[in-house]
Every structure is written in C-alpha cells, then in structure tokens.
Amino acid sequence: MIIEKVRRLAEDNNLNPNIIDVVYRNMINSFINMELEEHSQINKIKYSKSN
C-alpha cells in the first residue's frame, strides 16, 4: 500500500516511479532489519539477566 502510494505520487510529480519504488523498498527493509537487530539485542540482555 505504501509503495503504491509513493509510486502514484512520483507519477503525479513527473518522477520515475521505478526509482521511488526501489528507494522505498530499500528504506523499509533497512528499518525492518534495524528493528530486528534491536529486538535481538534486547532479548540477549533479557536472557542473560535471567540466568
């Protein structure tokens, strides 16, 4: 849904929607990976405190 929205916005502003698509997908994936890493670190801390 987000990708569709930004693609439409790109088209409406005479920008290449394929470039916007790639940028947004990479940005979203990077944020997901960052959150997964943070979650992993939090779980390591919780696990080490419980033992």
TAQUIUR-V67294 format. One record per residue. N is the residue number from 1. RES is the residue in three letters. OMEGA is omega in radians with two decimals (none if undefined). NEAR is the number of other C-alpha atoms within 8 Angstrom. Layout:
((N;RES;OMEGA;NEAR) (N;RES;OMEGA;NEAR))
This chain:
((1;MET;3.11;4) (2;ILE;-3.12;5) (3;ILE;3.12;9) (4;GLU;-3.13;7) (5;LYS;-3.10;8) (6;VAL;3.05;11) (7;ARG;3.11;12) (8;ARG;3.11;9) (9;LEU;3.12;8) (10;ALA;3.13;12) (11;GLU;3.14;10) (12;ASP;-3.11;7) (13;ASN;3.10;6) (14;ASN;3.06;6) (15;LEU;-3.14;7) (16;ASN;-3.12;8) (17;PRO;3.12;11) (18;ASN;3.11;7) (19;ILE;3.12;7) (20;ILE;3.12;11) (21;ASP;-3.11;11) (22;VAL;-3.13;8) (23;VAL;-3.10;8) (24;TYR;3.12;9) (25;ARG;3.12;9) (26;ASN;3.13;8) (27;MET;3.13;8) (28;ILE;3.13;8) (29;ASN;3.12;8) (30;SER;3.11;8) (31;PHE;3.10;8) (32;ILE;3.13;8) (33;ASN;3.11;8) (34;MET;3.14;8) (35;GLU;3.10;8) (36;LEU;3.11;8) (37;GLU;3.11;8) (38;GLU;3.12;8) (39;HIS;3.12;8) (40;SER;3.13;8) (41;GLN;3.12;8) (42;ILE;3.13;8) (43;ASN;3.10;8) (44;LYS;-3.14;8) (45;ILE;-3.14;8) (46;LYS;-3.12;8) (47;TYR;-3.10;8) (48;SER;3.10;7) (49;LYS;-3.09;6) (50;SER;-3.14;5) (51;ASN;none;4))
